[in-house]
Structure formats: structure tokens, C-alpha cells
Amino acid sequence: MSDNDELQQIAHLRREYTKGGLRRRDLPADPLTLFERWLSQACEAKLA
């Protein structure tokens, strides 16, 4: 596999991240709550 093929495969996996954001006002007061939320989402997506 050439370097170009590998780059195209990586580019295909890229996601658009400009649709969402992380704002302090949207965060829970307890950082562990946020971590639990992130971990749960990662598990649901089979990333963890």
C-alpha cells in the first residue's frame, strides 16, 4: 500500500467537528459527571 493510499484511508475516517462545541456554561459542575457522560458515549459507539 502506498503512502497516498494510507492518507486517503485516514481522510475517509475524518469527522467534521465544527458542528459542535464545548462551552463552559454547558458543562456540569462536577467534572466526573462529564467524564461519565463521555465514557458512556464512547462505550455506546464501541470506542472504549
CYANA upper distance limits for C-alpha pairs under 8 A (distance plus 0.5 A):
  1 MET  CA      5 ASP  CA      6.73
  1 MET  CA      6 GLU  CA      7.50
  2 SER  CA      6 GLU  CA      6.97
  3 ASP  CA      7 LEU  CA      6.73
  4 ASN  CA      8 GLN  CA      6.73
  5 ASP  CA      9 GLN  CA      6.81
  6 GLU  CA     10 ILE  CA      6.78
  7 LEU  CA     11 ALA  CA      6.56
  8 GLN  CA     12 HIS  CA      6.66
  9 GLN  CA     13 LEU  CA      7.14
 10 ILE  CA     14 ARG  CA      7.15
 17 TYR  CA     21 GLY  CA      8.47
 22 LEU  CA     26 ASP  CA      7.75
 22 LEU  CA     27 LEU  CA      8.31
 23 ARG  CA     27 LEU  CA      7.27
 27 LEU  CA     34 LEU  CA      7.59
 28 PRO  CA     33 THR  CA      7.11
 28 PRO  CA     34 LEU  CA      6.88
 30 ASP  CA     34 LEU  CA      7.57
 31 PRO  CA     35 PHE  CA      6.83
 32 LEU  CA     36 GLU  CA      6.56
 33 THR  CA     37 ARG  CA      6.75
 34 LEU  CA     38 TRP  CA      6.71
 35 PHE  CA     39 LEU  CA      6.50
 36 GLU  CA     40 SER  CA      6.48
 37 ARG  CA     41 GLN  CA      6.76
 38 TRP  CA     42 ALA  CA      6.64
 39 LEU  CA     43 CYS  CA      6.62
 39 LEU  CA     48 ALA  CA      7.97
 40 SER  CA     44 GLU  CA      6.67
 41 GLN  CA     45 ALA  CA      6.69
 42 ALA  CA     46 LYS  CA      6.59
 42 ALA  CA     47 LEU  CA      5.48
 42 ALA  CA     48 ALA  CA      6.04
 43 CYS  CA     47 LEU  CA      6.22
 43 CYS  CA     48 ALA  CA      5.51
